Amino acid sequence: MSRDGRDRRARQARRAGQDPTRQDPTAEVRRAGWQDRDEAVYAKKRARSNRERARQERREFDPSPPTDDDWTVAEAETDGIRRVSPPTPIGESLQRFVERRGWDERLRGANAWTRWPDIVGEELASRCEPVRLAGGTLVIRAESQVWATQLRYLTAQLLDNARAVLGDGAVRELRLTVGPLEGRVAPE
């Protein structure tokens, strides 16, 4: 860009009330954009992926015949069999999937709602409700200051119950608020 073009942009930026010395925050992203369209970059990524796949297949190759304990599948192309890892319980697979996605804390929060009577007991469950579980902090809303005071006295027990029901690392702290309950029907 010529010197005149930069000066013109600086004058326009000053008129618009912007600092001409400040860099455009999206400039770096735009500069990197040409690499995304560059076929050589994708070719390198494909080659790296193919090498990794071949390395994985070599690691899994076992020339000995399968035993009764091995899990095998038929290969249609070669009329041979291939060893595979044994099946895992669906709960373990789903748990790993949820953890990889980062949904485990959100599911614990939903679990706090569904298991609320187990955490606080039947009597308190009708007088308070969980608001959210984020960052290890369980926020509880009590219907009145009296019930909030009762919950403060029971904080240690509630923490133990929440850890037992939701998991050890789920709840590290309790916060209490007072307000109308929104997630239940009012007692009669």
N, C-alpha and C positions, 0 to 999 in steps of 0.2 A: 504494500500500500504506500502511496506517495505521501510526502510530508504534508501536502495541501489537504489530502483526504483525512489525515489524522487531526489536523487543525480544525477542519470543518466539523468533524465529529465531536471534538472537545468543545467547540463553541455551542453546538446543538445541545450537548449534555449540560453545559452550564445554564443555558436558557431554560431547560427543562427542570433545573434544580437538582441535577445529579452531579456526583463527584466524578470528573473525567479521569482521575488517576486510579479509581477503583476498577478492578478487573470484572469483567462479566462472569458471574458464577457458572454459567453454562458453557463458557468458551472451551474449557477443558473437555467437557463431554462431547462437544461438537468436533473438537480436534481428533478425538479418539474414534469418531464415527467411521472414518474412511477405513480403519483397520477391520471393522466388522464386515465390510463388503469385500475385502481383499480375499480373493480365492486362495492365495498362497497360505494365508493364516488358517483357513479352514482345511486345506490339504494337510498342513502340519498337525492339526488337531485330529483329523481322521487317521493319519499314519500313527500318531501316538496312541490313539484308542485301539487301533488294530494290533499294535505291538503289545499293549497291555492285555488284550483279549487272548492273543496267542500265548503269552506268558502264563496267564491263568489256566488255559487249556493244558499246557505242558505240566503245570503243577498238579492238576487233577488227574492226569493220565496215569493209569496203573496197569502194567502189562499182565499182571497175574489174573487168572480167571476169577469171576465173582464167587463169593461164598454165600451161604444162606442168609447171612446178616446184612449183606450189601443191598442197597436199593438201586435198581437198574431200570432203564427205559429202552425200548427198541428204537433204533435209528432207521428211518425209512430209506434214506439215501444209500446206506452202506450195508443194510441187512445185518448190522451188528447190534451190540448193546452198549450202553454207556452208563457208567455209575453216576448217581445223583445223590445229593445230600438227603438224609432222611427227613420226612415231614416234621414240621414243628407244630406244636399246639397253636391253634388260631389266636388264642388270647395273647401268647407271647409275640406273635407276629404283629398283631394289632397294636400292642403296647409299644413295640419298637417303632412302628409307623407313626404313632401319635407323638412319641418323643422326638423323632426326626423332624416332624412338622412343627414342633413347639406348641402343641395343643394340650400337653399334659396339665399345665396349670389351669387352663380354661375348663377342662373336664373335671378337675378337682373342685373348681368353683361350682360347677353344675352338680357335682356329687354332694357338695355341702348343702345344697337346696334339697336334694332328694333324701338325704340321710340326716336332715336337721333334727328330728326327734331323737335319733340315736346319739347325737352330739350333746344336746342340751337337756333332754328329757321331755316327756309329754307335757308337763305343766308349763315349763318355760317355753316350749315350742309354740304355744298359743299366745305368748306374750312378747315374743321377739322373733326376728328373722335375720338371716344373713343378707347383707347387701352386696358384698363382693369379696373375692379372695384374690389378691394381687400382691406379688412380691413377698409372699409369706405373711401378709397381714390380712386377717379376717375381720371385716367390718360388720358389726352387728347393730341392728336398729331395735331399740326397745320401745314399747308403746308409751311408757311414762318414765319419769325420773325415778320413781320408786323401783320399777323393774330394772332400770339401768344400774341402780345402786346394788340391787340383789345380784346382778350379773358381775359387778366389780368384785363382790365378795367371793364369787365362784370362779374367778379368772383362772386360777391354777388348775382347777378341776376341768374347766371347759377346754383349756389348752391340751391337757392330757387326753380328754375324750376326742378332740378334733384330730390330734395326731394319731390316735388309735384307729379312728374311722377313715381319715383321708390319707394317711401315710405319714411317716416320720418327718420329712422335710417340708410338708405342705403348709403348716401353720407355725409361725414363730412368734406372732404377736396378735393381740386382740385390740380392737378399737371399738368403742361404744358410742352410739349416737341415739338421740331420742327423737321420735317422730311417729306419724301415723304409719301403721303397717300396710304394705301394699300387696303382699304376696299371699294373703290368706283371707278367709271369711271371718268377719268379726265374731267374737264369742257371744252367745245369747244369754 
